[in-house]
Amino acid sequence: QVQVAESGGGLVQAGGSLRLSCAASRSIFSINAMSWYRQAPGKQRELVAGISSGGSTNYADSVKGRFTISRDNAKNTVYLQMNSLKPEDTAVYYCVVTSGGIYNYWGQGTQVTVSS
């Protein structure tokens, strides 16, 4: 049973935009934070953006002003709007859903490739 599923990745030219979506299964209760991480080839996984159940957000410095995270609690869904994409944004993007403040559910990831 897939509990966290990302969609919306793809290939885009530098300067373009993509919107990632992540839907969490209804079987996950007491969802707190929802976050996006990414991992580029040969690099460590890093936090891109996070959003609390109350709507507070935080971003990596490298994406501030370009990416926007939002969520729809009624749909158990989190989004990542990515604008002004750069080649260095190329990575596999992962959605993480935190339940009960303790359990982290990871999606399988979606590839984002930005060509120069």
TIMAR-283787 format. One record per atom (N, C-alpha, C, O): residue in three letters; atom name; x, y, z. Coordinates in nm, 3 decimals, padded with zeros to 5 digits. Example, Ala and Ser with C-alpha at 12.3 -4.5 7.8 and 13.67 -1.06 7.14 Angstrom:
% residues 2
+------+------+---------+---------+---------+
: rest : atom :      px :      py :      pz :
+------+------+---------+---------+---------+
:  Ala :    N :  01.319 : -00.569 :  00.780 :
:  Ala :   CA :  01.230 : -00.450 :  00.780 :
:  Ala :    C :  01.320 : -00.330 :  00.780 :
:  Ala :    O :  01.424 : -00.332 :  00.846 :
:  Ser :    N :  01.285 : -00.225 :  00.708 :
:  Ser :   CA :  01.367 : -00.106 :  00.714 :
:  Ser :    C :  01.290 :  00.003 :  00.787 :
:  Ser :    O :  01.341 :  00.114 :  00.804 :
+------+------+---------+---------+---------+
//
This chain:
% residues 116
+------+------+---------+---------+---------+
: rest : atom :      px :      py :      pz :
+------+------+---------+---------+---------+
:  Gln :    N :  00.086 : -00.120 :  00.000 :
:  Gln :   CA :  00.000 :  00.000 :  00.000 :
:  Gln :    C :  00.089 :  00.124 :  00.000 :
:  Gln :    O :  00.171 :  00.143 :  00.090 :
:  Val :    N :  00.071 :  00.208 : -00.101 :
:  Val :   CA :  00.148 :  00.330 : -00.110 :
:  Val :    C :  00.088 :  00.431 : -00.014 :
:  Val :    O : -00.030 :  00.463 : -00.024 :
:  Gln :    N :  00.168 :  00.481 :  00.076 :
:  Gln :   CA :  00.115 :  00.574 :  00.175 :
:  Gln :    C :  00.144 :  00.719 :  00.141 :
:  Gln :    O :  00.070 :  00.809 :  00.180 :
:  Val :    N :  00.252 :  00.741 :  00.068 :
:  Val :   CA :  00.287 :  00.878 :  00.027 :
:  Val :    C :  00.327 :  00.871 : -00.119 :
:  Val :    O :  00.417 :  00.796 : -00.156 :
:  Ala :    N :  00.262 :  00.948 : -00.202 :
:  Ala :   CA :  00.286 :  00.941 : -00.346 :
:  Ala :    C :  00.309 :  01.080 : -00.404 :
:  Ala :    O :  00.224 :  01.169 : -00.393 :
:  Glu :    N :  00.428 :  01.097 : -00.466 :
:  Glu :   CA :  00.461 :  01.225 : -00.530 :
:  Glu :    C :  00.425 :  01.219 : -00.679 :
:  Glu :    O :  00.418 :  01.112 : -00.739 :
:  Ser :    N :  00.403 :  01.336 : -00.735 :
:  Ser :   CA :  00.382 :  01.349 : -00.879 :
:  Ser :    C :  00.423 :  01.489 : -00.922 :
:  Ser :    O :  00.439 :  01.579 : -00.839 :
:  Gly :    N :  00.441 :  01.507 : -01.053 :
:  Gly :   CA :  00.468 :  01.639 : -01.106 :
:  Gly :    C :  00.610 :  01.665 : -01.150 :
:  Gly :    O :  00.640 :  01.772 : -01.202 :
:  Gly :    N :  00.699 :  01.568 : -01.130 :
:  Gly :   CA :  00.836 :  01.589 : -01.175 :
:  Gly :    C :  00.846 :  01.583 : -01.327 :
:  Gly :    O :  00.749 :  01.551 : -01.396 :
:  Gly :    N :  00.964 :  01.615 : -01.377 :
:  Gly :   CA :  00.984 :  01.610 : -01.521 :
:  Gly :    C :  01.106 :  01.688 : -01.565 :
:  Gly :    O :  01.191 :  01.724 : -01.483 :
:  Leu :    N :  01.113 :  01.713 : -01.694 :
:  Leu :   CA :  01.225 :  01.785 : -01.754 :
:  Leu :    C :  01.178 :  01.926 : -01.791 :
:  Leu :    O :  01.073 :  01.943 : -01.853 :
:  Val :    N :  01.256 :  02.025 : -01.752 :
:  Val :   CA :  01.220 :  02.164 : -01.780 :
:  Val :    C :  01.347 :  02.242 : -01.810 :
:  Val :    O :  01.455 :  02.207 : -01.761 :
:  Gln :    N :  01.335 :  02.346 : -01.887 :
:  Gln :   CA :  01.449 :  02.430 : -01.916 :
:  Gln :    C :  01.474 :  02.527 : -01.800 :
:  Gln :    O :  01.384 :  02.559 : -01.723 :
:  Ala :    N :  01.598 :  02.571 : -01.790 :
:  Ala :   CA :  01.632 :  02.669 : -01.687 :
:  Ala :    C :  01.542 :  02.791 : -01.701 :
:  Ala :    O :  01.516 :  02.840 : -01.811 :
:  Gly :    N :  01.496 :  02.840 : -01.586 :
:  Gly :   CA :  01.404 :  02.952 : -01.585 :
:  Gly :    C :  01.258 :  02.912 : -01.585 :
:  Gly :    O :  01.170 :  02.995 : -01.564 :
:  Gly :    N :  01.233 :  02.784 : -01.608 :
:  Gly :   CA :  01.096 :  02.734 : -01.613 :
:  Gly :    C :  01.041 :  02.702 : -01.476 :
:  Gly :    O :  01.104 :  02.728 : -01.373 :
:  Ser :    N :  00.920 :  02.644 : -01.476 :
:  Ser :   CA :  00.850 :  02.614 : -01.351 :
:  Ser :    C :  00.796 :  02.472 : -01.353 :
:  Ser :    O :  00.766 :  02.416 : -01.458 :
:  Leu :    N :  00.785 :  02.416 : -01.235 :
:  Leu :   CA :  00.719 :  02.288 : -01.214 :
:  Leu :    C :  00.643 :  02.293 : -01.082 :
:  Leu :    O :  00.680 :  02.368 : -00.992 :
:  Arg :    N :  00.538 :  02.214 : -01.073 :
:  Arg :   CA :  00.465 :  02.202 : -00.949 :
:  Arg :    C :  00.459 :  02.056 : -00.908 :
:  Arg :    O :  00.406 :  01.972 : -00.980 :
:  Leu :    N :  00.515 :  02.028 : -00.792 :
:  Leu :   CA :  00.511 :  01.893 : -00.738 :
:  Leu :    C :  00.393 :  01.880 : -00.643 :
:  Leu :    O :  00.357 :  01.973 : -00.571 :
:  Ser :    N :  00.334 :  01.762 : -00.643 :
:  Ser :   CA :  00.225 :  01.731 : -00.552 :
:  Ser :    C :  00.260 :  01.604 : -00.475 :
:  Ser :    O :  00.333 :  01.517 : -00.523 :
:  Cys :    N :  00.205 :  01.597 : -00.355 :
:  Cys :   CA :  00.228 :  01.477 : -00.273 :
:  Cys :    C :  00.101 :  01.449 : -00.196 :
:  Cys :    O :  00.054 :  01.533 : -00.118 :
:  Ala :    N :  00.045 :  01.332 : -00.217 :
:  Ala :   CA : -00.077 :  01.293 : -00.148 :
:  Ala :    C : -00.045 :  01.186 : -00.045 :
:  Ala :    O :  00.019 :  01.085 : -00.075 :
:  Ala :    N : -00.091 :  01.209 :  00.076 :
:  Ala :   CA : -00.071 :  01.112 :  00.184 :
:  Ala :    C : -00.197 :  01.029 :  00.202 :
:  Ala :    O : -00.309 :  01.080 :  00.195 :
:  Ser :    N : -00.177 :  00.901 :  00.225 :
:  Ser :   CA : -00.289 :  00.810 :  00.243 :
:  Ser :    C : -00.373 :  00.849 :  00.365 :
:  Ser :    O : -00.322 :  00.903 :  00.463 :
:  Arg :    N : -00.501 :  00.819 :  00.356 :
:  Arg :   CA : -00.592 :  00.845 :  00.469 :
:  Arg :    C : -00.559 :  00.754 :  00.586 :
:  Arg :    O : -00.607 :  00.777 :  00.697 :
:  Ser :    N : -00.478 :  00.654 :  00.564 :
:  Ser :   CA : -00.440 :  00.564 :  00.673 :
:  Ser :    C : -00.337 :  00.627 :  00.767 :
:  Ser :    O : -00.310 :  00.575 :  00.874 :
:  Ile :    N : -00.280 :  00.739 :  00.725 :
:  Ile :   CA : -00.185 :  00.811 :  00.811 :
:  Ile :    C : -00.263 :  00.912 :  00.894 :
:  Ile :    O : -00.327 :  01.003 :  00.841 :
:  Phe :    N : -00.255 :  00.894 :  01.025 :
:  Phe :   CA : -00.331 :  00.980 :  01.114 :
:  Phe :    C : -00.242 :  01.086 :  01.177 :
:  Phe :    O : -00.120 :  01.074 :  01.181 :
:  Ser :    N : -00.307 :  01.189 :  01.227 :
:  Ser :   CA : -00.238 :  01.294 :  01.303 :
:  Ser :    C : -00.116 :  01.348 :  01.229 :
:  Ser :    O : -00.005 :  01.352 :  01.282 :
:  Ile :    N : -00.139 :  01.390 :  01.106 :
:  Ile :   CA : -00.029 :  01.445 :  01.027 :
:  Ile :    C :  00.011 :  01.581 :  01.083 :
:  Ile :    O : -00.074 :  01.668 :  01.104 :
:  Asn :    N :  00.138 :  01.598 :  01.107 :
:  Asn :   CA :  00.191 :  01.725 :  01.155 :
:  Asn :    C :  00.260 :  01.796 :  01.038 :
:  Asn :    O :  00.195 :  01.856 :  00.952 :
:  Ala :    N :  00.390 :  01.789 :  01.036 :
:  Ala :   CA :  00.465 :  01.857 :  00.930 :
:  Ala :    C :  00.461 :  01.778 :  00.800 :
:  Ala :    O :  00.450 :  01.655 :  00.800 :
:  Met :    N :  00.471 :  01.851 :  00.691 :
:  Met :   CA :  00.488 :  01.791 :  00.558 :
:  Met :    C :  00.605 :  01.863 :  00.494 :
:  Met :    O :  00.615 :  01.985 :  00.500 :
:  Ser :    N :  00.694 :  01.787 :  00.434 :
:  Ser :   CA :  00.819 :  01.846 :  00.387 :
:  Ser :    C :  00.859 :  01.791 :  00.251 :
:  Ser :    O :  00.811 :  01.687 :  00.206 :
:  Trp :    N :  00.948 :  01.864 :  00.188 :
:  Trp :   CA :  01.011 :  01.819 :  00.064 :
:  Trp :    C :  01.163 :  01.816 :  00.086 :
:  Trp :    O :  01.222 :  01.911 :  00.136 :
:  Tyr :    N :  01.222 :  01.704 :  00.048 :
:  Tyr :   CA :  01.366 :  01.688 :  00.047 :
:  Tyr :    C :  01.409 :  01.662 : -00.097 :
:  Tyr :    O :  01.327 :  01.630 : -00.183 :
:  Arg :    N :  01.537 :  01.677 : -00.121 :
:  Arg :   CA :  01.589 :  01.641 : -00.252 :
:  Arg :    C :  01.729 :  01.583 : -00.239 :
:  Arg :    O :  01.802 :  01.610 : -00.143 :
:  Gln :    N :  01.763 :  01.503 : -00.337 :
:  Gln :   CA :  01.897 :  01.445 : -00.341 :
:  Gln :    C :  01.948 :  01.446 : -00.484 :
:  Gln :    O :  01.891 :  01.383 : -00.574 :
:  Ala :    N :  02.055 :  01.519 : -00.503 :
:  Ala :   CA :  02.120 :  01.526 : -00.633 :
:  Ala :    C :  02.228 :  01.418 : -00.641 :
:  Ala :    O :  02.277 :  01.372 : -00.538 :
:  Pro :    N :  02.265 :  01.376 : -00.761 :
:  Pro :   CA :  02.368 :  01.273 : -00.776 :
:  Pro :    C :  02.497 :  01.310 : -00.704 :
:  Pro :    O :  02.551 :  01.419 : -00.724 :
:  Gly :    N :  02.546 :  01.220 : -00.621 :
:  Gly :   CA :  02.670 :  01.242 : -00.551 :
:  Gly :    C :  02.662 :  01.337 : -00.433 :
:  Gly :    O :  02.764 :  01.373 : -00.374 :
:  Lys :    N :  02.541 :  01.378 : -00.399 :
:  Lys :   CA :  02.525 :  01.472 : -00.288 :
:  Lys :    C :  02.434 :  01.413 : -00.181 :
:  Lys :    O :  02.359 :  01.318 : -00.205 :
:  Gln :    N :  02.442 :  01.472 : -00.063 :
:  Gln :   CA :  02.357 :  01.427 :  00.046 :
:  Gln :    C :  02.215 :  01.480 :  00.028 :
:  Gln :    O :  02.192 :  01.584 : -00.034 :
:  Arg :    N :  02.123 :  01.406 :  00.084 :
:  Arg :   CA :  01.985 :  01.450 :  00.081 :
:  Arg :    C :  01.972 :  01.577 :  00.166 :
:  Arg :    O :  02.032 :  01.586 :  00.272 :
:  Glu :    N :  01.893 :  01.673 :  00.117 :
:  Glu :   CA :  01.878 :  01.798 :  00.190 :
:  Glu :    C :  01.732 :  01.840 :  00.197 :
:  Glu :    O :  01.652 :  01.809 :  00.109 :
:  Leu :    N :  01.699 :  01.912 :  00.304 :
:  Leu :   CA :  01.565 :  01.966 :  00.320 :
:  Leu :    C :  01.548 :  02.084 :  00.225 :
:  Leu :    O :  01.631 :  02.175 :  00.222 :
:  Val :    N :  01.442 :  02.083 :  00.149 :
:  Val :   CA :  01.411 :  02.192 :  00.058 :
:  Val :    C :  01.312 :  02.288 :  00.122 :
:  Val :    O :  01.334 :  02.409 :  00.123 :
:  Ala :    N :  01.202 :  02.235 :  00.175 :
:  Ala :   CA :  01.099 :  02.318 :  00.235 :
:  Ala :    C :  01.012 :  02.233 :  00.326 :
:  Ala :    O :  00.997 :  02.112 :  00.305 :
:  Gly :    N :  00.956 :  02.297 :  00.427 :
:  Gly :   CA :  00.866 :  02.229 :  00.518 :
:  Gly :    C :  00.751 :  02.318 :  00.556 :
:  Gly :    O :  00.761 :  02.441 :  00.551 :
:  Ile :    N :  00.640 :  02.257 :  00.594 :
:  Ile :   CA :  00.523 :  02.332 :  00.635 :
:  Ile :    C :  00.456 :  02.259 :  00.751 :
:  Ile :    O :  00.435 :  02.138 :  00.746 :
:  Ser :    N :  00.424 :  02.335 :  00.856 :
:  Ser :   CA :  00.361 :  02.275 :  00.973 :
:  Ser :    C :  00.211 :  02.262 :  00.951 :
:  Ser :    O :  00.157 :  02.310 :  00.852 :
:  Ser :    N :  00.145 :  02.196 :  01.045 :
:  Ser :   CA :  00.000 :  02.180 :  01.035 :
:  Ser :    C : -00.070 :  02.315 :  01.044 :
:  Ser :    O : -00.182 :  02.332 :  00.994 :
:  Gly :    N : -00.004 :  02.412 :  01.107 :
:  Gly :   CA : -00.061 :  02.546 :  01.118 :
:  Gly :    C : -00.026 :  02.638 :  01.003 :
:  Gly :    O : -00.073 :  02.752 :  00.997 :
:  Gly :    N :  00.057 :  02.589 :  00.913 :
:  Gly :   CA :  00.090 :  02.668 :  00.795 :
:  Gly :    C :  00.223 :  02.742 :  00.800 :
:  Gly :    O :  00.259 :  02.812 :  00.706 :
:  Ser :    N :  00.298 :  02.726 :  00.909 :
:  Ser :   CA :  00.431 :  02.789 :  00.914 :
:  Ser :    C :  00.524 :  02.717 :  00.817 :
:  Ser :    O :  00.521 :  02.595 :  00.805 :
:  Thr :    N :  00.606 :  02.795 :  00.748 :
:  Thr :   CA :  00.693 :  02.738 :  00.646 :
:  Thr :    C :  00.840 :  02.770 :  00.673 :
:  Thr :    O :  00.873 :  02.867 :  00.740 :
:  Asn :    N :  00.925 :  02.686 :  00.618 :
:  Asn :   CA :  01.068 :  02.712 :  00.621 :
:  Asn :    C :  01.128 :  02.661 :  00.492 :
:  Asn :    O :  01.078 :  02.565 :  00.432 :
:  Tyr :    N :  01.234 :  02.726 :  00.448 :
:  Tyr :   CA :  01.295 :  02.694 :  00.320 :
:  Tyr :    C :  01.448 :  02.688 :  00.332 :
:  Tyr :    O :  01.508 :  02.754 :  00.416 :
:  Ala :    N :  01.506 :  02.609 :  00.246 :
:  Ala :   CA :  01.651 :  02.613 :  00.230 :
:  Ala :    C :  01.687 :  02.748 :  00.167 :
:  Ala :    O :  01.611 :  02.801 :  00.086 :
:  Asp :    N :  01.801 :  02.801 :  00.205 :
:  Asp :   CA :  01.843 :  02.931 :  00.152 :
:  Asp :    C :  01.850 :  02.929 : -00.001 :
:  Asp :    O :  01.821 :  03.030 : -00.066 :
:  Ser :    N :  01.887 :  02.817 : -00.056 :
:  Ser :   CA :  01.907 :  02.808 : -00.201 :
:  Ser :    C :  01.778 :  02.820 : -00.281 :
:  Ser :    O :  01.782 :  02.844 : -00.401 :
:  Val :    N :  01.663 :  02.803 : -00.215 :
:  Val :   CA :  01.536 :  02.808 : -00.288 :
:  Val :    C :  01.445 :  02.922 : -00.245 :
:  Val :    O :  01.338 :  02.941 : -00.303 :
:  Lys :    N :  01.486 :  02.996 : -00.144 :
:  Lys :   CA :  01.403 :  03.106 : -00.096 :
:  Lys :    C :  01.376 :  03.206 : -00.207 :
:  Lys :    O :  01.466 :  03.245 : -00.281 :
:  Gly :    N :  01.250 :  03.246 : -00.217 :
:  Gly :   CA :  01.211 :  03.341 : -00.320 :
:  Gly :    C :  01.176 :  03.276 : -00.453 :
:  Gly :    O :  01.122 :  03.341 : -00.542 :
:  Arg :    N :  01.208 :  03.147 : -00.467 :
:  Arg :   CA :  01.179 :  03.078 : -00.593 :
:  Arg :    C :  01.077 :  02.965 : -00.575 :
:  Arg :    O :  00.995 :  02.940 : -00.663 :
:  Phe :    N :  01.083 :  02.898 : -00.459 :
:  Phe :   CA :  00.994 :  02.786 : -00.432 :
:  Phe :    C :  00.891 :  02.826 : -00.327 :
:  Phe :    O :  00.919 :  02.906 : -00.238 :
:  Thr :    N :  00.772 :  02.769 : -00.340 :
:  Thr :   CA :  00.666 :  02.792 : -00.242 :
:  Thr :    C :  00.602 :  02.659 : -00.205 :
:  Thr :    O :  00.557 :  02.584 : -00.291 :
:  Ile :    N :  00.598 :  02.633 : -00.075 :
:  Ile :   CA :  00.532 :  02.511 : -00.026 :
:  Ile :    C :  00.395 :  02.548 :  00.028 :
:  Ile :    O :  00.378 :  02.653 :  00.091 :
:  Ser :    N :  00.298 :  02.462 :  00.003 :
:  Ser :   CA :  00.163 :  02.484 :  00.054 :
:  Ser :    C :  00.099 :  02.348 :  00.080 :
:  Ser :    O :  00.150 :  02.246 :  00.035 :
:  Arg :    N : -00.011 :  02.348 :  00.151 :
:  Arg :   CA : -00.077 :  02.222 :  00.181 :
:  Arg :    C : -00.228 :  02.240 :  00.186 :
:  Arg :    O : -00.280 :  02.348 :  00.214 :
:  Asp :    N : -00.296 :  02.131 :  00.158 :
:  Asp :   CA : -00.441 :  02.124 :  00.166 :
:  Asp :    C : -00.472 :  02.014 :  00.266 :
:  Asp :    O : -00.468 :  01.896 :  00.233 :
:  Asn :    N : -00.503 :  02.053 :  00.388 :
:  Asn :   CA : -00.523 :  01.954 :  00.493 :
:  Asn :    C : -00.643 :  01.864 :  00.466 :
:  Asn :    O : -00.644 :  01.747 :  00.504 :
:  Ala :    N : -00.743 :  01.917 :  00.402 :
:  Ala :   CA : -00.863 :  01.837 :  00.372 :
:  Ala :    C : -00.831 :  01.723 :  00.275 :
:  Ala :    O : -00.897 :  01.620 :  00.276 :
:  Lys :    N : -00.728 :  01.744 :  00.194 :
:  Lys :   CA : -00.690 :  01.642 :  00.094 :
:  Lys :    C : -00.562 :  01.568 :  00.134 :
:  Lys :    O : -00.514 :  01.484 :  00.059 :
:  Asn :    N : -00.509 :  01.599 :  00.252 :
:  Asn :   CA : -00.382 :  01.536 :  00.294 :
:  Asn :    C : -00.275 :  01.553 :  00.186 :
:  Asn :    O : -00.200 :  01.459 :  00.157 :
:  Thr :    N : -00.268 :  01.669 :  00.129 :
:  Thr :   CA : -00.179 :  01.693 :  00.015 :
:  Thr :    C : -00.089 :  01.813 :  00.041 :
:  Thr :    O : -00.131 :  01.913 :  00.099 :
:  Val :    N :  00.035 :  01.801 : -00.004 :
:  Val :   CA :  00.130 :  01.912 :  00.004 :
:  Val :    C :  00.182 :  01.938 : -00.137 :
:  Val :    O :  00.197 :  01.845 : -00.217 :
:  Tyr :    N :  00.209 :  02.064 : -00.165 :
:  Tyr :   CA :  00.255 :  02.105 : -00.297 :
:  Tyr :    C :  00.388 :  02.179 : -00.285 :
:  Tyr :    O :  00.422 :  02.235 : -00.181 :
:  Leu :    N :  00.463 :  02.175 : -00.394 :
:  Leu :   CA :  00.585 :  02.255 : -00.403 :
:  Leu :    C :  00.585 :  02.322 : -00.539 :
:  Leu :    O :  00.608 :  02.258 : -00.642 :
:  Gln :    N :  00.560 :  02.452 : -00.539 :
:  Gln :   CA :  00.567 :  02.530 : -00.661 :
:  Gln :    C :  00.710 :  02.577 : -00.679 :
:  Gln :    O :  00.764 :  02.647 : -00.594 :
:  Met :    N :  00.770 :  02.539 : -00.790 :
:  Met :   CA :  00.910 :  02.572 : -00.816 :
:  Met :    C :  00.919 :  02.662 : -00.938 :
:  Met :    O :  00.885 :  02.621 : -01.049 :
:  Asn :    N :  00.965 :  02.783 : -00.917 :
:  Asn :   CA :  00.981 :  02.880 : -01.025 :
:  Asn :    C :  01.128 :  02.913 : -01.044 :
:  Asn :    O :  01.212 :  02.884 : -00.959 :
:  Ser :    N :  01.158 :  02.974 : -01.157 :
:  Ser :   CA :  01.295 :  03.016 : -01.187 :
:  Ser :    C :  01.394 :  02.903 : -01.162 :
:  Ser :    O :  01.497 :  02.921 : -01.097 :
:  Leu :    N :  01.360 :  02.787 : -01.214 :
:  Leu :   CA :  01.443 :  02.668 : -01.188 :
:  Leu :    C :  01.582 :  02.683 : -01.250 :
:  Leu :    O :  01.600 :  02.744 : -01.355 :
:  Lys :    N :  01.678 :  02.625 : -01.179 :
:  Lys :   CA :  01.818 :  02.629 : -01.220 :
:  Lys :    C :  01.869 :  02.486 : -01.240 :
:  Lys :    O :  01.813 :  02.393 : -01.182 :
:  Pro :    N :  01.972 :  02.467 : -01.319 :
:  Pro :   CA :  02.028 :  02.332 : -01.336 :
:  Pro :    C :  02.065 :  02.267 : -01.203 :
:  Pro :    O :  02.055 :  02.146 : -01.188 :
:  Glu :    N :  02.108 :  02.347 : -01.107 :
:  Glu :   CA :  02.146 :  02.292 : -00.976 :
:  Glu :    C :  02.026 :  02.245 : -00.894 :
:  Glu :    O :  02.044 :  02.185 : -00.788 :
:  Asp :    N :  01.905 :  02.270 : -00.942 :
:  Asp :   CA :  01.786 :  02.216 : -00.876 :
:  Asp :    C :  01.758 :  02.072 : -00.920 :
:  Asp :    O :  01.669 :  02.006 : -00.866 :
:  Thr :    N :  01.833 :  02.024 : -01.016 :
:  Thr :   CA :  01.816 :  01.887 : -01.064 :
:  Thr :    C :  01.842 :  01.788 : -00.952 :
:  Thr :    O :  01.948 :  01.789 : -00.890 :
:  Ala :    N :  01.743 :  01.703 : -00.926 :
:  Ala :   CA :  01.753 :  01.608 : -00.815 :
:  Ala :    C :  01.628 :  01.520 : -00.815 :
:  Ala :    O :  01.532 :  01.545 : -00.888 :
:  Val :    N :  01.633 :  01.418 : -00.731 :
:  Val :   CA :  01.511 :  01.343 : -00.699 :
:  Val :    C :  01.450 :  01.413 : -00.578 :
:  Val :    O :  01.516 :  01.434 : -00.476 :
:  Tyr :    N :  01.324 :  01.447 : -00.590 :
:  Tyr :   CA :  01.254 :  01.517 : -00.483 :
:  Tyr :    C :  01.164 :  01.418 : -00.408 :
:  Tyr :    O :  01.088 :  01.342 : -00.467 :
:  Tyr :    N :  01.177 :  01.422 : -00.276 :
:  Tyr :   CA :  01.102 :  01.331 : -00.190 :
:  Tyr :    C :  01.007 :  01.408 : -00.099 :
:  Tyr :    O :  01.040 :  01.514 : -00.047 :
:  Cys :    N :  00.890 :  01.352 : -00.083 :
:  Cys :   CA :  00.792 :  01.407 :  00.010 :
:  Cys :    C :  00.802 :  01.329 :  00.141 :
:  Cys :    O :  00.816 :  01.207 :  00.140 :
:  Val :    N :  00.794 :  01.400 :  00.252 :
:  Val :   CA :  00.797 :  01.337 :  00.384 :
:  Val :    C :  00.678 :  01.386 :  00.464 :
:  Val :    O :  00.655 :  01.507 :  00.477 :
:  Val :    N :  00.604 :  01.293 :  00.517 :
:  Val :   CA :  00.487 :  01.325 :  00.599 :
:  Val :    C :  00.515 :  01.278 :  00.741 :
:  Val :    O :  00.546 :  01.161 :  00.763 :
:  Thr :    N :  00.504 :  01.368 :  00.835 :
:  Thr :   CA :  00.530 :  01.335 :  00.976 :
:  Thr :    C :  00.399 :  01.315 :  01.048 :
:  Thr :    O :  00.309 :  01.399 :  01.043 :
:  Ser :    N :  00.389 :  01.201 :  01.116 :
:  Ser :   CA :  00.266 :  01.165 :  01.187 :
:  Ser :    C :  00.293 :  01.160 :  01.336 :
:  Ser :    O :  00.390 :  01.100 :  01.381 :
:  Gly :    N :  00.205 :  01.224 :  01.413 :
:  Gly :   CA :  00.219 :  01.220 :  01.557 :
:  Gly :    C :  00.348 :  01.280 :  01.608 :
:  Gly :    O :  00.388 :  01.255 :  01.721 :
:  Gly :    N :  00.412 :  01.359 :  01.526 :
:  Gly :   CA :  00.538 :  01.421 :  01.564 :
:  Gly :    C :  00.654 :  01.324 :  01.573 :
:  Gly :    O :  00.763 :  01.361 :  01.615 :
:  Ile :    N :  00.631 :  01.199 :  01.534 :
:  Ile :   CA :  00.733 :  01.096 :  01.554 :
:  Ile :    C :  00.764 :  01.019 :  01.426 :
:  Ile :    O :  00.881 :  01.004 :  01.389 :
:  Tyr :    N :  00.662 :  00.973 :  01.360 :
:  Tyr :   CA :  00.683 :  00.884 :  01.246 :
:  Tyr :    C :  00.694 :  00.963 :  01.116 :
:  Tyr :    O :  00.613 :  01.051 :  01.088 :
:  Asn :    N :  00.794 :  00.930 :  01.038 :
:  Asn :   CA :  00.815 :  00.992 :  00.908 :
:  Asn :    C :  00.787 :  00.892 :  00.797 :
:  Asn :    O :  00.845 :  00.784 :  00.792 :
:  Tyr :    N :  00.697 :  00.931 :  00.709 :
:  Tyr :   CA :  00.664 :  00.848 :  00.593 :
:  Tyr :    C :  00.723 :  00.914 :  00.470 :
:  Tyr :    O :  00.695 :  01.031 :  00.440 :
:  Trp :    N :  00.805 :  00.838 :  00.399 :
:  Trp :   CA :  00.872 :  00.891 :  00.281 :
:  Trp :    C :  00.806 :  00.838 :  00.154 :
:  Trp :    O :  00.766 :  00.722 :  00.147 :
:  Gly :    N :  00.796 :  00.925 :  00.056 :
:  Gly :   CA :  00.754 :  00.882 : -00.076 :
:  Gly :    C :  00.871 :  00.821 : -00.151 :
:  Gly :    O :  00.985 :  00.820 : -00.103 :
:  Gln :    N :  00.843 :  00.770 : -00.270 :
:  Gln :   CA :  00.948 :  00.705 : -00.349 :
:  Gln :    C :  01.030 :  00.803 : -00.430 :
:  Gln :    O :  01.135 :  00.767 : -00.484 :
:  Gly :    N :  00.985 :  00.927 : -00.438 :
:  Gly :   CA :  01.061 :  01.030 : -00.507 :
:  Gly :    C :  01.015 :  01.053 : -00.649 :
:  Gly :    O :  00.961 :  00.964 : -00.715 :
:  Thr :    N :  01.038 :  01.175 : -00.693 :
:  Thr :   CA :  01.007 :  01.211 : -00.831 :
:  Thr :    C :  01.124 :  01.291 : -00.888 :
:  Thr :    O :  01.178 :  01.380 : -00.822 :
:  Gln :    N :  01.163 :  01.258 : -01.010 :
:  Gln :   CA :  01.282 :  01.319 : -01.070 :
:  Gln :    C :  01.249 :  01.456 : -01.128 :
:  Gln :    O :  01.151 :  01.472 : -01.201 :
:  Val :    N :  01.330 :  01.553 : -01.095 :
:  Val :   CA :  01.323 :  01.685 : -01.155 :
:  Val :    C :  01.456 :  01.710 : -01.225 :
:  Val :    O :  01.562 :  01.703 : -01.163 :
:  Thr :    N :  01.450 :  01.739 : -01.353 :
:  Thr :   CA :  01.571 :  01.766 : -01.431 :
:  Thr :    C :  01.557 :  01.902 : -01.497 :
:  Thr :    O :  01.460 :  01.928 : -01.568 :
:  Val :    N :  01.654 :  01.988 : -01.472 :
:  Val :   CA :  01.654 :  02.124 : -01.528 :
:  Val :    C :  01.770 :  02.135 : -01.625 :
:  Val :    O :  01.886 :  02.122 : -01.586 :
:  Ser :    N :  01.739 :  02.159 : -01.750 :
:  Ser :   CA :  01.844 :  02.169 : -01.852 :
:  Ser :    C :  01.888 :  02.315 : -01.867 :
:  Ser :    O :  01.809 :  02.408 : -01.849 :
:  Ser :    N :  02.014 :  02.330 : -01.902 :
:  Ser :   CA :  02.068 :  02.466 : -01.916 :
:  Ser :    C :  02.054 :  02.517 : -02.057 :
:  Ser :    O :  02.094 :  02.629 : -02.087 :
+------+------+---------+---------+---------+
//
